[in-house]
């Protein structure tokens, strides 16, 4: 990262030409209290990118909505769900285990609008 012009601040890397921050979270990778078990790979001409599933991406976005009230993350979860195959039952069970069944209903309502 340093060779690419980033500077390190803790576990975050900053670059003077962008407002985006790169973070390498400590393992194991999880959403809420649930460990992510499957990492998918997408191969490009330039290399392979390891990504979490759309279902886990929705959980990640909802975690920010559930715990910090981030409405933009709620909308991102809705967009992911509309554009990809997401296991809604799995997201519902995870939401319940996080103690966020009421907030999950807000997400479901947003999906219907």
Secondary structure, DSSP 8 states (H G I E B T S, - for coil): -GGGTEEEETTEEEETT-S-EEE---SS-EETTEE---EEEEEETTEEEEEE-HHHHHHHHHHHHHHH--HHHHHHHHHHHHHS---HHHHHHHHHHTT-HHHHHHHHHHHH-
